[in-house]
């Protein structure tokens, strides 16, 4: 019995020493390959140390990637929920969009509005961060274009310095000079 106890203690000591040694050198750790068989790696690839330039949670102009490019001034999303127009107002232009149905609460005017409050309207002008809701005495420009085109998903319209990208998840419009813009969807309005 006594021989077995000493042998067992010796095995435990050897296992503890091996574990302590291998903990100091991570390059000897087994790596499981895609086939499921363990291998030993001679060296590890270091983790990248650079920080990403943008993240999905940081709003900003999207990368249109391989989106189809067109030049359309009056358009609607394929769902018909968002209608927009790009206008030349003599002051750098503007993008005006109206959304019909939202899952988020629309804003109330922050100041008294003596004419019509258009809570479901967004206006983007150069150098300004857009906000939802416009006090106006005339119909929104997005309502005035019966000849509007359907801006298919994965399509980018470029008019002067304005860009609007239609995706299945949202519509994103921005001014290429200032970088300001917004993302608009049934679920949310996100200015940037």
N, C-alpha and C positions, 0 to 999 in steps of 0.2 A: 504494500500500500504506500509505504513511504517513498519508494522509487517512482511510483506513478505521480505523486504530488510534486516531486521535484522536477520531473519531466514536464508536467503540465505548466508549472511556474516558468520553466525555461522557455517553453514555446510561447507563452504569453509575453515574456520579456523580449523575445526575438521579434514578435509581431509588433510590439510597441515601438521598438527601435526602428524597424523598417518603415512604419507609418510616420515616425518623426522625421526620418531622412527624406522620404518621398515628399513630405509636405513642404520642404525647403526648395525643391526643384520641380516646378509645375510642368516642365517640359517632358518629364517622365510619366505624367498622368496618361492613362489610357484614353484614347479618343475612339468613339464609336462611329464607324463610317456609315454611309447610306445603305450598305448591304447588311449592317448589323454586326459585323465582326470587329472586335476590338483591335486597334493598332496602337503603336507608340509613336508619337510625333517627336521629331528631333528638335524642332523649334516651333514657337507659336507666332502667329502674325499679330503684331501689336494693334491695339484698338486705335481707330482714327482719333486724332486730337483736335481736328478743326471743328468749329461749330457750324451748323447749317446756316445758310443765308436767310432762309425763311422756314416757317413751320406751318402745318395745316391750321394751327390755331391763330396764326398771325394774319389778319386780313390785309389784303393788298391786291394789286393787279395780278391776275392769274397768268400763267404761261399758256398761251393759246395752242401751243404745240402744233399739231397737224390739222387744226380746225380749218374748214373751208373759209376763204376770205371773200367778202362781198362789200359793196358800198351801198347801203340802204338807209335812207333817212327816216322812214316811218315803218315800224314793224311791230309784230306781236309774237309772243312765244308760241310754240306749237299747241300748248294747252289752251291758249287764248286768255290765260289769267293775267298776263302782263302785256301792256301796250306801251310803246315808247315812240318818241320822235326826237330827232336831232335838229335843232333850230339854229338859224343864224339870227341872233338878236342884236347884231351890231356891236357887241361887247365881248367878243371871244366865243360866242355860241353857248349852247346849253343842251343837255339831254333831259327830257322830261318823260317820266314813266308813271303809269297808273296801274295799280294792282287791284283786281276785282275781289278776290277772296284771300283772306289771311287766317292763319291759326294763332296769330299773336294780336294783342290789343293795339288798336290804332291810337295815335296820340291826340291829345286835346291841344288847342292853341295855347302857347306859353304867354302870349300877349293878346289883348282884345283884337278881334278880327271883325271889322265893320262890313265886310263883304262876305264871300263864301269861303268856308274852311274846307279844304280838300285834304282830308286826313290820309287818304290812300295814295297820295301823290308824292313823288320824289323828284327833285330838280338838282342837276349837277351842273355847276358852272366852274370855269377855270379858277384854280387857286382857293376853292372853298370846299370844306367837308360837307357833303350833302346831309340833309336831315329829312325825316319823313313828316309830311304835312306842309301845306302851302296855303297861305291866305291870298286869295285872288278874286277878282271881280269878273273874270271871263272864264270860259271853259278851258281846261288844261289842253295844251297843244297835242298831247297824246290822243285826245278825243276827236281832234279836228281832221284827221287823215283817214278817210274811208278807204283809200287805195293802199293801205298798209300791206306789207309783205309778211308772210310767216317766216321768221328767222329760225330755220331748222336747228335742231340740237347739233352741237359741235360745229357751229358756224360763228364767225367773227365778222361783225360789220365795222368798217373803218370809214369815218366821215371826219375830215379835217383832223383835229387832234383828239377826237373822241373814239373810244373803242367800246363795243358791247359784245360780250361772248355769251352765247346761248348754250347752256348745258342742261341735261335732263334734271339735274338737282337744283339749278338756279340760273338767274341772269346776272351777270356782272358787267357793270359799265364803269369806265374810268377815263380820265383826261391824261393823255400820254405825257404832257408837259409837267403837270403838277403831281401826278401819281394819285390824286384824290379820286374817289369813286365810291361804289357801293355794290353789295351783293344783295339781291332781292329774290325771295322765294316765298311760297305759301307759309313756310315755317318761321321765317325770320327776315329782318332787314338789318344789314351790317354795313355801316359806313366806314370808310377808311381814307 
